[in-house]
C-alpha cells in the first residue's frame, strides 16, 4: 500500500532568470510537491520516524533555493527533486516549480517534473 503526502505552494525568494535585472533581484518562486510513500508503519506507530518528514525536507529545499542562482526553473527543479529523493521512502515524486508574474497576463509560469525509483 502506498500513499501520497503533499506540500502545496511553498513560497521562497531567490535569484532566478536569464535577464540582467533577474540576476540582481530576488523573485518569488512557488514550489509544490507530492511524494508517493509507503507509510503503513506510521499509521500504527504514530511516529515521525516511520513517515516522510515533509518539514525537514522543506527546510532543506528552502535553504537551498534561497542561496541558489539559476537561470532556468528546469535546472532548479532538477536539483530540488534530488533533495526530495534523498529520502529512501519516496517511491514517486511529482514536483512543480513556478514563477508568479513571469509572463504578463498569466498568474504564473512553471513546470512539473516526475521522478521514480
Helices and strands as residue ranges (DSSP letters): E 3-16, G 20-23, E 27-37, H 40-45, G 48-50, H 54-67, E 69-70, H 73-84, E 90-100, E 108-116
